[in-house]
Amino acid sequence: MRIELYYWPTIQGRGEFVRLALEEAGARYVDVARARGGMHAMRRFLDGAHPGALPFAPPFVRVGRTIVSQTANVLAFLAPRLGLVPDDEASRAEASQIQLTVADFVAEVHDAHHPIASSLWYDDQRAEAARRAQHFVAERLPRYLGWLESVLARNRRSRGRWLVGRDRTYVDLSAFQLVAGLRYAFPNATARCERTLPKLVALHDAVAARPRIAAYLASERRLPFNDEGVFRHYPELDAPA
């Protein structure tokens, strides 16, 4: 199965959740927009030049003639094919539920630094971002991460190691990316919160140590975090050390 991934070529962003799943599975995929002429190819899909589903925005994938967009939907579509979700319907629904909650959290991470409009520069909304980020680091960040910790604690099938079932799934990879991104964007607030999240920290470390993920993280395929993606580090928005 050859998979084409379409996402912006210079940022991790939401596309990284899909990349991690593809890398963990050892999938044969092409990160189209990072190749020569790839941005033009991606824009043709967004402009409706191809038959089939019309993506609203990246990330989206093409597998054969099937086009699937929206991060959580892409992962739910790919995971059974990549061996990254259990076979039973209840577990797949639970994994989807967790991934959709992750998507909600990612949107709040973005809005902490761009609370007014994505089309405006950060400097055009600094005052609003400062107020939004104050609530984010004090309330929303610990609430979401604490919920993931609780999900881990309730999963007796893996003795609290993984979020769903007995083995790692795509949502564990997404939880890893959340922790990694928050450590970059809000290092002080995240470090303080992690003191009460031993299972989530252990999950992050377990994912990072998996052979294919470790190789990916050490490769040039793993783009560095930067201040153009979802996770952006503005020191003035972080909690005091």
C-alpha positions in Angstrom: 0.0 0.0 0.0 1.6 3.3 -1.2 0.4 6.3 0.8 0.7 9.9 -0.3 0.7 12.4 2.5 0.0 16.0 1.7 1.0 18.7 4.2 3.0 21.9 4.5 6.7 21.1 3.9 8.3 23.3 6.5 6.4 22.6 9.7 5.4 19.6 11.9 1.9 21.0 12.6 -1.0 18.6 12.4 0.6 16.6 9.7 3.2 15.3 12.3 0.5 13.2 13.9 0.1 11.3 10.6 3.8 11.1 10.0 4.4 9.5 13.3 1.9 6.8 12.6 3.4 6.1 9.2 6.9 6.0 10.6 6.0 3.6 13.5 4.3 1.3 11.0 7.2 1.3 8.6 4.7 2.3 5.9 5.8 3.1 2.3 4.7 6.7 2.0 5.6 9.9 0.2 5.6 13.3 1.9 4.5 14.9 -1.3 4.9 18.6 -0.7 8.5 18.1 0.5 9.4 16.8 -3.0 10.1 18.9 -6.1 6.8 20.2 -7.5 5.0 18.9 -4.4 3.4 22.1 -3.4 1.9 22.6 -6.8 0.5 19.0 -6.6 -1.0 19.7 -3.2 -2.6 22.9 -4.3 -4.3 21.2 -7.3 -6.1 18.9 -4.8 -7.2 21.9 -2.7 -8.4 23.7 -5.8 -10.6 20.7 -6.8 -8.6 19.7 -9.9 -8.9 16.0 -8.9 -12.0 13.9 -8.8 -13.2 12.5 -5.4 -13.3 14.1 -2.0 -12.3 17.7 -1.8 -10.1 18.4 1.2 -10.6 21.7 3.1 -7.0 21.9 4.2 -4.0 19.7 4.8 -3.2 17.2 6.1 -4.8 14.7 3.8 -3.7 11.4 2.3 -4.3 9.6 -0.9 -4.4 5.8 -0.9 -5.1 4.5 -4.4 -8.1 6.6 -5.5 -9.3 7.3 -2.0 -8.6 10.8 -0.5 -9.1 11.3 3.2 -8.6 14.6 5.1 -8.9 15.8 8.7 -6.1 14.5 11.0 -8.3 12.3 13.3 -10.2 11.0 10.3 -7.0 10.2 8.4 -5.6 8.3 11.4 -8.8 6.4 11.9 -8.7 5.4 8.2 -5.1 4.4 8.2 -4.7 2.7 11.6 -6.4 -0.6 10.8 -4.3 -0.8 7.6 -1.1 -0.1 9.6 -1.8 -2.3 12.6 -2.1 0.7 14.9 -5.5 0.0 16.5 -7.2 -3.1 17.9 -9.6 -5.1 15.8 -12.7 -4.7 18.0 -15.2 -2.0 17.3 -15.3 -0.7 20.9 -11.5 -0.1 21.0 -11.5 1.6 17.7 -14.3 3.9 18.8 -12.3 4.7 22.0 -9.2 5.4 20.1 -11.1 7.8 17.8 -12.7 9.5 20.8 -9.2 10.1 22.3 -7.8 11.4 19.0 -10.8 13.8 18.5 -10.1 15.1 22.0 -6.4 15.6 21.1 -7.6 17.6 18.1 -9.6 19.8 20.4 -6.5 20.3 22.5 -4.3 21.1 19.5 -6.8 23.8 18.5 -6.5 25.4 21.9 -2.7 25.2 21.8 -2.9 27.2 18.5 -5.4 29.7 19.9 -3.1 30.4 22.8 -0.8 32.3 20.5 -3.4 33.3 17.8 -6.6 34.0 19.6 -8.1 36.5 17.2 -7.2 35.2 13.7 -4.7 32.9 12.0 -4.4 35.5 9.3 -3.0 38.1 11.7 0.7 38.2 12.8 1.3 37.3 16.4 2.5 40.9 17.0 -1.0 42.1 16.0 -2.6 40.2 18.8 0.0 40.1 21.6 -2.3 41.5 24.3 -5.1 39.1 23.5 -2.6 36.2 23.3 -1.2 37.0 26.7 -4.6 36.9 28.3 -5.6 33.7 26.5 -2.3 32.0 27.3 -2.7 32.8 31.0 -5.9 30.8 31.2 -4.4 28.1 28.9 -1.4 27.3 31.0 -3.3 27.6 34.3 -6.5 25.7 33.4 -6.7 24.0 30.0 -3.2 22.5 29.7 -3.4 20.6 33.1 -7.0 19.6 32.4 -6.3 17.9 29.1 -3.0 16.3 30.2 -4.6 15.2 33.4 -7.4 13.5 31.5 -4.9 11.6 29.4 -3.2 10.5 32.7 -6.6 9.3 33.9 -7.2 7.3 30.7 -3.9 5.6 31.1 -4.6 4.7 34.7 -8.0 3.2 33.8 -6.5 1.0 31.1 -5.9 -2.2 33.0 -5.3 -4.2 29.8 -1.9 -2.6 29.5 -1.4 -1.9 33.2 -1.5 1.8 32.5 1.2 1.8 29.8 -0.9 2.5 26.8 -4.1 4.5 26.2 -6.2 1.8 24.4 -5.9 -2.0 24.6 -2.8 -4.0 25.4 -0.4 -2.5 22.9 0.6 0.9 21.4 -1.9 2.5 19.1 -1.9 5.6 17.0 -3.3 7.7 19.9 -0.2 6.9 22.0 1.9 8.4 19.2 -0.3 11.4 19.2 0.1 11.7 23.0 3.8 11.6 22.5 3.6 14.5 20.0 1.5 16.5 22.4 4.0 16.2 25.2 6.9 16.9 22.9 5.2 20.0 21.4 4.2 21.4 24.8 7.7 21.0 26.1 8.8 23.2 23.3 6.0 25.7 23.4 5.4 26.0 27.1 8.4 24.4 28.9 7.8 25.9 32.3 4.1 25.2 32.5 4.6 21.7 31.1 7.4 20.8 33.5 5.3 21.9 36.4 2.3 19.8 35.2 4.4 16.7 34.4 5.2 16.3 38.1 1.7 14.8 38.5 1.7 12.9 35.2 4.0 9.9 35.7 2.1 7.6 33.4 1.9 10.1 30.5 5.6 11.0 30.9 6.4 7.2 30.8 4.3 6.9 27.7 6.2 9.7 26.0 9.5 8.0 26.8 8.3 4.6 25.7 7.2 6.0 22.3 10.4 7.9 21.8 12.4 4.7 22.5 10.6 2.6 19.9 13.1 1.7 17.2 11.4 3.2 14.2 10.3 6.3 16.1 13.8 6.8 17.5 15.3 6.4 14.0 12.8 8.9 12.7 13.4 11.5 15.4 17.2 11.3 14.7 16.6 11.7 10.9 16.2 14.7 8.7 12.6 13.6 8.1 11.7 14.9 11.5 11.4 18.7 11.1 12.4 20.7 14.1 9.8 22.7 16.0 9.6 26.3 14.9 7.5 29.4 15.3 5.4 28.8 12.2 3.6 25.6 13.3 1.0 24.8 16.0 3.5 24.6 18.8 5.3 27.9 19.1 7.5 29.1 21.8 6.9 32.7 22.9 8.5 33.0 26.4 6.1 35.7 27.5 3.2 33.3 27.1 4.7 30.6 29.3 4.2 30.3 33.0 7.1 31.6 35.2 9.8 29.1 35.9 
